[in-house]
């Protein structure tokens, strides 16, 4: 029997991939994460993707938020908060834990849970603990949902400054002098721990930088000029993380370089230079985000120096098994050597952040950058990375 004259079923329109932009979180970098999310929501191509904004409050509740990027900017020297954007003060967004089901649900007390549709990829723009450190990545692996950026191990290594440096050293990348003080060490032998720091200063000189070992955005960091400021600096760092790292000052120029995953592998961006801020003693949180100390893009380097820092940035990306994106931060010392300070597996992507600026200078717009990151995540399946 011929089927030529039978009515044909209408073709179903193909569904656009759905991107959940997850932001906020429990870390001290909550506000900057919201600002980054606002920039991503503004840049993502709405003709190509459906978008679901999900904010995580400071106490850990996953909230359905308004899709209003204009409300997610720094205003009057303060960063925004997820609670200000949440559409409900009690409801919570729930991810599926069944890899065969990508249906996201919104649940409120006393109400029937509301299906929000399937999510094809998560764009987690959280910074710091409980978001950038492998914890959220582990949850997404359990859920079977692809996501932008580094996997569980790379995220954890990239968040912990001690183990990051250990990995770099094992791959032959040069790092600066440092000591680590763990919480048990501080509790059981405070005098011995303090002596380690003093010995570091004795060998390499003051100032020292006292930092939380697992934090970012320069939060909790103190530049210590002499012994009198040490105890206060340690207390401030421990307020953000019980494990601290103390680094000797490196004298030289601060150079950053972005890495982005392309179809054929990672490539490095145009590098940038962070000049010494005029109104701050170093490139701290306020210099970065509030007073917006501008970086220099491209960095005034020789062709040989540019090629070398790009090579080292990709090497750091590979050494830590990163995916998607990384910003690698270096010092170009007075003797002409690049020393890696750290990587950031989910760098700030606010309109003034250096990562998107470096790629824009390399010919990739912010919108194209976001699209490339989403496409890279969609190409990958979840599982052990």
GIPE-V838195 format. One record per residue. N is the residue number from 0. SS is DSSP state (@ for helix, = for strand, . for the rest). PSI is psi in whole degrees, -180 to 180 (999 if undefined). Layout:
BEGIN
n-><N/N>
ss-><SS/SS>
psi-><PSI/PSI>
END
This chain:
BEGIN
n-><0/1/2/3/4/5/6/7/8/9/10/11/12/13/14/15/16/17/18/19/20/21/22/23/24/25/26/27/28/29/30/31/32/33/34/35/36/37/38/39/40/41/42/43/44/45/46/47/48/49/50/51/52/53/54/55/56/57/58/59/60/61/62/63/64/65/66/67/68/69/70/71/72/73/74/75/76/77/78/79/80/81/82/83/84/85/86/87/88/89/90/91/92/93/94/95/96/97/98/99/100/101/102/103/104/105/106/107/108/109/110/111/112/113/114/115/116/117/118/119/120/121/122/123/124/125/126/127/128/129/130/131/132/133/134/135/136/137/138/139/140/141/142/143/144/145/146/147/148/149/150/151/152/153/154/155/156/157/158/159/160/161/162/163/164/165/166/167/168/169/170/171/172/173/174/175/176/177/178/179/180/181/182/183/184/185/186/187/188/189/190/191/192/193/194/195/196/197/198/199/200/201/202/203/204/205/206/207/208/209/210/211/212/213/214/215/216/217/218/219/220/221/222/223/224/225/226/227/228/229/230/231/232/233/234/235/236/237/238/239/240/241/242/243/244/245/246/247/248/249/250/251/252/253/254/255/256/257/258/259/260/261/262/263/264/265/266/267/268/269/270/271/272/273/274/275/276/277/278/279/280/281/282/283/284/285/286/287/288/289/290/291/292/293/294/295/296/297/298/299/300/301/302/303/304/305/306/307/308/309/310/311/312/313/314/315/316/317/318/319/320/321/322/323/324/325/326/327/328/329/330/331/332/333/334/335/336/337/338/339/340/341/342/343/344/345/346/347/348/349/350/351/352/353/354/355/356/357/358/359/360/361/362/363/364/365/366/367/368/369/370/371/372/373/374/375/376/377/378/379/380/381/382/383/384>
ss-><././././././././././././././././=/=/=/=/=/=/=/=/./././././@/@/@/@/@/@/@/@/@/@/@/@/@/@/./././././=/=/=/=/=/=/=/=/./././././=/=/=/=/./././@/@/@/./././=/././=/./././@/@/@/@/=/./././././=/=/=/././././././././=/=/=/=/=/././././././=/=/=/=/=/././=/=/=/=/././././././././././@/@/@/@/@/@/@/@/@/././=/=/././././@/@/@/@/@/@/@/@/./@/@/@/@/@/@/@/@/@/@/./././././././=/=/=/=/./@/@/@/@/@/@/./@/@/@/@/@/@/@/@/@/@/@/@/@/@/@/./././=/=/=/=/=/./././././././././=/=/=/././@/@/@/@/@/@/@/@/@/@/@/@/./././././=/=/=/=/=/./././=/=/=/=/=/=/=/=/=/=/=/././=/=/=/=/./././=/=/=/././././././././././@/@/@/@/@/@/./././././=/=/./././././@/@/@/@/@/@/@/@/@/@/@/@/@/@/@/@/@/./././././=/=/=/=/=/=/=/=/=/././././=/=/=/=/=/=/=/./././././././././@/@/@/@/@/@/@/@/././././@/@/@/@/@/@/@/@/@/@/@/@/@/@/./././././.>
psi-><130/144/8/-37/2/145/136/141/134/141/135/131/139/141/138/145/141/125/121/115/112/132/175/-118/177/-3/172/-8/18/-54/-42/-34/-42/-42/-44/-44/-39/-41/-42/-43/-34/-32/-24/139/106/-16/-17/-29/145/147/137/108/128/120/140/122/170/-22/7/5/134/116/142/125/162/142/71/81/-29/-19/3/36/161/130/133/41/23/148/154/169/143/-38/-31/-19/-14/138/-15/141/-8/-29/160/141/134/126/148/147/9/113/-18/-3/118/21/123/140/143/125/130/146/131/5/155/131/140/124/132/2/173/150/129/-30/145/134/93/107/41/147/141/-167/154/31/-47/1/13/-15/-50/-38/-37/-41/-42/-33/-43/-36/-17/24/124/152/156/138/-170/155/-169/-53/-49/-38/-43/-44/-41/-22/-29/108/-31/-54/-28/-48/-36/-42/-46/-47/-41/-23/8/9/136/132/162/168/141/162/154/136/112/159/-39/-38/-43/-39/-36/-26/68/-40/-43/-39/-43/-36/-37/-41/-44/-39/-36/-45/-38/-34/-36/-7/163/157/166/155/118/124/149/138/-26/68/172/-167/25/18/133/6/139/133/117/119/-25/180/-29/-25/4/-48/-42/-38/-41/-45/-40/-43/-43/-19/-24/-25/128/-21/130/159/138/124/141/147/136/125/115/-166/141/119/133/153/131/151/136/139/121/177/-32/8/179/145/154/149/-179/133/161/164/137/107/158/124/141/-32/11/152/-21/-178/74/-173/-47/-38/-37/-50/-33/-52/-9/57/119/140/169/117/122/159/140/82/159/164/-38/-42/-40/-47/-38/-45/-33/-42/-45/-36/-44/-37/-39/-40/-47/-39/-35/9/41/165/153/-76/157/145/124/130/130/162/132/103/170/-22/12/18/138/126/125/133/-53/170/159/114/-18/79/157/135/37/167/-23/3/151/-33/-55/-31/-39/-40/-32/-40/-23/1/9/116/166/-45/-42/-37/-48/-44/-43/-39/-42/-43/-38/-39/-40/-29/-26/148/159/171/-176/131/999>
END
